[in-house]
Amino acid sequence: MRRYMLIVDDDEGSRELLTEIFKKDYDIIQASNGREAIMELGVHMNDIAVILLDLLMPVMNGYQVLQILNSRKVLEHIPVVMITSQNDEQTEFSCYSMGASAVISKPFVTQTVIQRINNLVETYRSADALAHKVESQRAKLHEQERKMELFNEKLIDVVSNIVEFRDLESGEHVKRVKGLTRIMAEAYMELFPDSGLTQEKINVIVRASALHDIGKIAIPDGILLKPGKLSSEEFEIMKSHTTKGCKILKLLDMVQDNEQLQASYDICLYHHERYDGKGYPEGLKGDDIPLSAQLVSVVDVYDALVSERVYKKALDKDTAYHMIMDGKCGNFAPKLLKCMEYARTRIEGFADSHKG
């Protein structure tokens, strides 16, 4: 608790008078000019409850002290009471405009000064206590949010891994999609700053990308694990993993915030849409496709190309890159292709270190 009072006055008699008045309530520190006051503040900053400051002093006057205290934001935590023989309105106005908490004119009535200064100190003390309490509550809420975010991320990983256990071809596919999505999203943020992407939004998209194929849980093994080409009927059933995935996601709405749930929903439903409108399930075209789904779409295709499957060998990274850039694996937005070109080294480096 702050129990010190700093009395700053070049008149020793005034300092001693104020010391005698307040010595029962405070531990007193004296300074004969502004420079000494600033030095004492440097030593006792966390202990000083109030400063009684004379206005006219040699070396450094009261106005100069107030200016320094303002610049160091000391006045937010310590009240400064100007005690001066100048009792004109202009002096008062100048003191208050520079941050003084009160102005007391000499000569003063002792009991009035005691009551006024003690009330002022108590007001600041209460404000500081409230600020600490608010900050403590904010820290607790932040910690709770952090724990919930970690829980949600773990839950998302667990749910997405269920798909991997069923789809023998997936392996580390989900983890690679998350990593590649981050690379592409960060490239998009760097190249197109007006897109509105931020690091926080990228984190949301990356978490959501893990759930892009959650609907495959509802696809029969005979189709999901078929080593050869799917028939037209089987392919229609496989395509339904987008809409079925969204139904599953609705069961997770209690553990995802609205932004996270929306990103998960968009990615799950639309990651097979194509920029030219020839994708599924809704045939969306152009930028009607959410950006989150566009980002996951291109990395999902890239990972499929460079990964080995029971029905195909893995393609080399150069071939996969050019197939996407040349439109041989669907149609992607020009901005996405620009990002792939821009981040090619990072993408291929990541693919090398996370081979399936």
C-alpha positions as CSV (number, residue, x, y, z in Angstrom):
1,M,0.0,0.0,0.0
2,R,1.2,3.5,-0.9
3,R,2.0,5.3,2.4
4,Y,4.5,8.0,1.4
5,M,3.8,11.7,0.9
6,L,6.2,13.7,-1.2
7,I,6.3,17.4,-0.2
8,V,8.0,19.6,-2.8
9,D,8.7,23.3,-1.7
10,D,11.7,25.5,-1.7
11,D,10.5,27.1,1.5
12,E,11.8,25.0,4.4
13,G,9.2,26.5,6.8
14,S,6.3,25.4,4.5
15,R,7.8,21.9,4.2
16,E,8.0,21.5,7.9
17,L,4.5,22.8,8.4
18,L,3.0,20.3,6.0
19,T,5.2,17.6,7.5
20,E,3.8,18.3,10.9
21,I,0.2,18.2,9.6
22,F,0.5,14.9,7.8
23,K,3.2,12.9,9.6
24,K,0.6,10.9,11.5
25,D,-1.0,9.7,8.3
26,Y,2.0,9.4,6.0
27,D,5.7,8.8,5.9
28,I,7.1,12.1,4.6
29,I,9.7,12.7,1.9
30,Q,10.9,16.2,1.3
31,A,12.3,17.9,-1.7
32,S,13.4,21.6,-2.0
33,N,12.9,21.8,-5.8
34,G,11.5,20.0,-8.8
35,R,14.7,18.2,-9.7
36,E,15.0,16.7,-6.2
37,A,11.3,15.7,-6.5
38,I,11.9,13.8,-9.7
39,M,14.9,12.0,-8.1
40,E,12.8,11.0,-5.1
41,L,10.1,9.7,-7.4
42,G,12.6,7.5,-9.2
43,V,13.4,5.8,-5.8
44,H,9.9,5.7,-4.2
45,M,7.5,5.6,-7.2
46,N,5.6,2.6,-6.0
47,D,5.2,3.9,-2.5
48,I,4.1,7.5,-2.9
49,A,0.4,8.0,-2.3
50,V,0.3,11.8,-3.0
51,I,2.5,14.7,-4.0
52,L,2.2,18.2,-2.6
53,L,3.8,20.5,-5.1
54,D,4.7,24.1,-4.8
55,L,4.5,26.1,-8.0
56,L,7.3,28.7,-7.9
57,M,10.7,27.1,-7.1
58,P,14.2,27.4,-8.3
59,V,16.0,24.8,-10.5
60,M,12.7,23.3,-11.7
61,N,9.3,24.8,-11.0
62,G,6.0,23.1,-10.4
63,Y,4.8,23.4,-14.0
64,Q,8.0,21.7,-15.3
65,V,7.5,18.9,-12.8
66,L,3.9,18.4,-13.9
67,Q,5.1,18.3,-17.5
68,I,7.5,15.5,-16.7
69,L,5.0,13.6,-14.6
70,N,2.5,13.8,-17.5
71,S,5.0,12.4,-20.0
72,R,5.8,9.5,-17.7
73,K,2.1,8.9,-17.0
74,V,2.7,9.2,-13.3
75,L,-0.5,11.3,-12.8
76,E,-2.6,8.2,-13.7
77,H,-1.6,6.6,-10.4
78,I,-0.5,9.4,-8.1
79,P,-2.5,12.6,-7.4
80,V,-0.6,15.9,-7.4
81,V,-1.9,18.7,-5.2
82,M,-0.6,22.2,-6.1
83,I,-0.1,24.4,-3.0
84,T,0.6,27.9,-4.1
85,S,0.2,31.5,-3.0
86,Q,-1.0,32.4,-6.5
87,N,-4.7,32.1,-6.2
88,D,-5.8,33.7,-9.5
89,E,-8.1,31.8,-12.0
90,Q,-5.4,31.6,-14.7
91,T,-3.0,29.8,-12.3
92,E,-5.7,27.3,-11.3
93,F,-6.6,26.7,-15.0
94,S,-3.0,26.1,-16.0
95,C,-2.5,23.6,-13.1
96,Y,-5.6,21.6,-13.8
97,S,-5.0,21.6,-17.6
98,M,-1.5,20.1,-16.9
99,G,-3.0,17.3,-14.8
100,A,-3.0,18.5,-11.2
101,S,-5.7,16.8,-9.1
102,A,-6.3,19.8,-6.8
103,V,-5.1,23.3,-6.3
104,I,-4.9,24.7,-2.7
105,S,-4.1,28.3,-2.0
106,K,-1.9,29.6,0.8
107,P,-2.7,30.3,3.5
108,F,-5.0,27.3,4.1
109,V,-7.2,25.9,6.8
110,T,-5.4,22.8,8.2
111,Q,-8.4,20.5,8.7
112,T,-9.8,21.4,5.3
113,V,-6.5,20.5,3.6
114,I,-6.2,17.2,5.6
115,Q,-9.8,16.2,4.6
116,R,-9.4,17.2,1.0
117,I,-6.0,15.4,0.5
118,N,-7.1,12.2,2.3
119,N,-10.3,12.0,0.3
120,L,-8.2,12.4,-2.9
121,V,-5.8,9.7,-1.9
122,E,-8.7,7.4,-1.0
123,T,-10.3,8.0,-4.4
124,Y,-7.0,7.1,-6.2
125,R,-6.5,4.1,-4.0
126,S,-10.0,2.8,-4.8
127,A,-9.5,3.5,-8.5
128,D,-6.2,1.5,-8.4
129,A,-7.9,-1.3,-6.5
130,L,-10.7,-1.5,-9.0
131,A,-8.3,-1.4,-11.9
132,H,-6.3,-4.3,-10.4
133,K,-9.5,-6.2,-9.9
134,V,-10.6,-5.6,-13.5
135,E,-7.2,-6.6,-14.8
136,S,-7.2,-9.8,-12.6
137,Q,-10.7,-10.7,-13.9
138,R,-9.5,-10.0,-17.5
139,A,-6.5,-12.2,-17.0
140,K,-8.7,-15.0,-15.6
141,L,-11.1,-14.7,-18.6
142,H,-8.2,-14.7,-21.0
143,E,-6.9,-17.9,-19.4
144,Q,-10.3,-19.5,-19.6
145,E,-10.6,-18.6,-23.2
146,R,-7.1,-20.0,-23.9
147,K,-8.0,-23.3,-22.2
148,M,-11.2,-23.5,-24.1
149,E,-9.4,-22.7,-27.4
150,L,-6.9,-25.5,-26.6
151,F,-9.7,-27.9,-25.7
152,N,-11.5,-27.0,-29.0
153,E,-8.3,-27.5,-31.0
154,K,-7.7,-30.9,-29.3
155,L,-11.3,-31.9,-30.0
156,I,-11.0,-30.9,-33.6
157,D,-7.9,-32.9,-33.9
158,V,-9.5,-36.0,-32.3
159,V,-12.6,-35.7,-34.6
160,S,-10.5,-35.2,-37.7
161,N,-8.3,-38.2,-36.8
162,I,-11.4,-40.4,-36.8
163,V,-11.5,-39.9,-40.6
164,E,-7.8,-40.8,-40.8
165,F,-8.4,-44.1,-39.0
166,R,-11.2,-45.0,-41.4
167,D,-9.6,-43.7,-44.6
168,L,-6.4,-45.7,-44.8
169,E,-5.1,-43.4,-47.5
170,S,-5.2,-40.3,-45.4
171,G,-2.3,-41.0,-43.1
172,E,-1.0,-37.5,-42.0
173,H,-3.2,-35.8,-44.6
174,V,-5.1,-33.6,-42.1
175,K,-1.8,-32.3,-40.5
176,R,-0.4,-31.6,-43.9
177,V,-3.5,-29.7,-45.0
178,K,-3.3,-27.6,-41.8
179,G,0.3,-26.7,-42.4
180,L,-0.1,-26.0,-46.1
181,T,-3.3,-23.9,-45.4
182,R,-1.3,-21.7,-43.1
183,I,1.4,-21.2,-45.7
184,M,-1.1,-20.3,-48.3
185,A,-3.2,-18.0,-46.0
186,E,-0.1,-16.1,-44.9
187,A,1.0,-15.7,-48.5
188,Y,-2.5,-14.4,-49.3
189,M,-2.3,-11.9,-46.3
190,E,1.1,-10.7,-47.5
191,L,0.2,-10.3,-51.2
192,F,-3.4,-9.0,-50.7
193,P,-3.5,-7.0,-47.5
194,D,-6.9,-5.6,-48.3
195,S,-8.4,-9.1,-48.1
196,G,-9.0,-8.6,-44.3
197,L,-6.9,-11.6,-43.3
198,T,-5.1,-11.3,-40.0
199,Q,-3.0,-13.8,-38.1
200,E,-6.0,-14.4,-35.8
201,K,-8.3,-15.2,-38.7
202,I,-5.6,-17.4,-40.2
203,N,-5.5,-19.4,-37.0
204,V,-9.3,-19.9,-37.2
205,I,-9.0,-21.1,-40.8
206,V,-6.2,-23.4,-40.0
207,R,-8.0,-25.1,-37.2
208,A,-11.1,-25.4,-39.3
209,S,-9.2,-26.9,-42.2
210,A,-8.7,-30.1,-40.1
211,L,-12.4,-30.8,-40.4
212,H,-12.6,-30.4,-44.2
213,D,-13.3,-34.2,-44.7
214,I,-15.2,-34.9,-41.5
215,G,-18.2,-36.0,-43.6
216,K,-16.3,-39.0,-44.8
217,I,-17.2,-40.6,-41.5
218,A,-20.7,-41.1,-43.0
219,I,-19.4,-42.6,-46.3
220,P,-19.6,-46.5,-46.5
221,D,-16.3,-48.3,-46.3
222,G,-16.9,-49.9,-49.7
223,I,-16.8,-46.5,-51.3
224,L,-14.3,-44.7,-49.0
225,L,-11.7,-47.5,-49.2
226,K,-12.3,-48.6,-52.8
227,P,-8.8,-48.8,-54.5
228,G,-10.1,-48.2,-58.0
229,K,-12.1,-45.6,-59.8
230,L,-15.6,-44.9,-58.4
231,S,-18.7,-45.4,-60.5
232,S,-20.9,-42.5,-61.2
233,E,-23.3,-43.6,-58.4
234,E,-20.5,-44.2,-56.0
235,F,-19.0,-40.8,-56.8
236,E,-22.3,-39.1,-56.0
237,I,-22.3,-40.8,-52.6
238,M,-18.7,-39.7,-52.1
239,K,-19.6,-36.1,-53.0
240,S,-22.2,-36.1,-50.2
241,H,-19.4,-36.0,-47.6
242,T,-19.5,-32.2,-47.9
243,T,-23.1,-31.9,-46.9
244,K,-23.0,-34.7,-44.4
245,G,-20.0,-33.1,-42.8
246,C,-21.9,-30.0,-42.2
247,K,-24.6,-32.0,-40.3
248,I,-21.9,-33.4,-38.1
249,L,-20.5,-30.0,-37.5
250,K,-23.8,-28.8,-36.1
251,L,-23.2,-31.2,-33.3
252,L,-20.0,-29.3,-32.4
253,D,-21.6,-25.9,-32.2
254,M,-21.5,-26.0,-28.4
255,V,-17.7,-26.2,-28.3
256,Q,-16.9,-23.8,-31.2
257,D,-17.4,-20.1,-31.2
258,N,-19.4,-18.6,-34.0
259,E,-16.4,-17.6,-36.1
260,Q,-14.8,-21.0,-35.8
261,L,-18.0,-22.8,-36.5
262,Q,-18.7,-20.7,-39.6
263,A,-15.1,-21.3,-41.0
264,S,-15.5,-25.0,-40.3
265,Y,-18.8,-25.1,-42.0
266,D,-17.7,-23.1,-45.1
267,I,-14.6,-25.2,-45.6
268,C,-16.4,-28.5,-45.1
269,L,-19.2,-27.6,-47.5
270,Y,-17.3,-25.7,-50.2
271,H,-13.8,-27.1,-50.4
272,H,-14.7,-29.0,-53.6
273,E,-16.2,-25.9,-55.3
274,R,-14.2,-24.6,-58.3
275,Y,-13.6,-21.0,-59.4
276,D,-15.3,-21.7,-62.8
277,G,-18.5,-23.0,-61.1
278,K,-17.9,-26.7,-62.0
279,G,-17.4,-27.9,-58.5
280,Y,-19.8,-29.3,-55.9
281,P,-22.1,-29.4,-54.0
282,E,-23.6,-26.0,-55.0
283,G,-21.7,-25.1,-58.1
284,L,-20.6,-21.8,-56.6
285,K,-18.5,-19.6,-58.9
286,G,-15.7,-17.1,-58.4
287,D,-15.5,-15.3,-55.1
288,D,-18.9,-16.5,-54.1
289,I,-16.8,-19.4,-52.7
290,P,-15.6,-18.4,-49.2
291,L,-11.9,-17.6,-49.1
292,S,-11.3,-20.2,-46.4
293,A,-12.7,-22.9,-48.6
294,Q,-10.6,-21.7,-51.6
295,L,-7.4,-21.9,-49.6
296,V,-8.2,-25.4,-48.3
297,S,-9.3,-26.5,-51.8
298,V,-6.0,-25.9,-53.5
299,V,-3.8,-27.4,-50.7
300,D,-6.1,-30.4,-50.5
301,V,-5.5,-31.0,-54.2
302,Y,-1.8,-30.4,-53.9
303,D,-1.4,-32.8,-51.1
304,A,-3.4,-35.5,-53.0
305,L,-1.0,-35.1,-55.9
306,V,2.3,-35.4,-54.0
307,S,1.1,-38.2,-51.7
308,E,1.0,-41.9,-52.6
309,R,-2.4,-43.6,-52.8
310,V,-3.4,-47.2,-53.2
311,Y,-4.5,-46.4,-56.7
312,K,-1.5,-44.2,-57.7
313,K,2.1,-43.2,-57.1
314,A,3.0,-39.9,-55.6
315,L,3.8,-37.2,-58.2
316,D,7.0,-35.1,-57.8
317,K,6.5,-31.6,-56.5
318,D,7.4,-29.9,-59.8
319,T,4.8,-31.9,-61.7
320,A,2.1,-31.3,-59.1
321,Y,2.8,-27.6,-59.0
322,H,2.5,-27.2,-62.8
323,M,-0.6,-29.3,-63.0
324,I,-2.3,-26.9,-60.6
325,M,-0.9,-23.8,-62.2
326,D,-2.0,-25.1,-65.7
327,G,-5.5,-25.9,-64.6
328,K,-5.2,-29.7,-65.0
329,C,-6.6,-30.3,-61.5
330,G,-9.6,-28.0,-61.4
331,N,-10.0,-24.3,-61.8
332,F,-8.6,-22.0,-59.0
333,A,-8.7,-18.3,-58.5
334,P,-5.9,-16.2,-60.1
335,K,-5.0,-14.9,-56.6
336,L,-4.6,-18.4,-55.3
337,L,-2.3,-19.3,-58.1
338,K,-0.3,-16.1,-57.4
339,C,0.0,-17.2,-53.8
340,M,1.1,-20.7,-54.8
341,E,3.8,-19.1,-57.0
342,Y,4.8,-16.7,-54.3
343,A,5.0,-19.4,-51.6
344,R,6.2,-22.3,-53.7
345,T,9.5,-22.7,-51.9
346,R,7.8,-22.8,-48.5
347,I,5.1,-25.2,-49.8
348,E,7.7,-27.6,-51.2
349,G,9.9,-27.4,-48.2
350,F,6.9,-28.3,-46.0
351,A,5.9,-31.1,-48.3
352,D,9.5,-32.5,-48.1
353,S,9.5,-32.5,-44.3
354,H,6.0,-34.0,-44.0
355,K,5.9,-36.8,-46.5
356,G,3.0,-39.3,-46.2
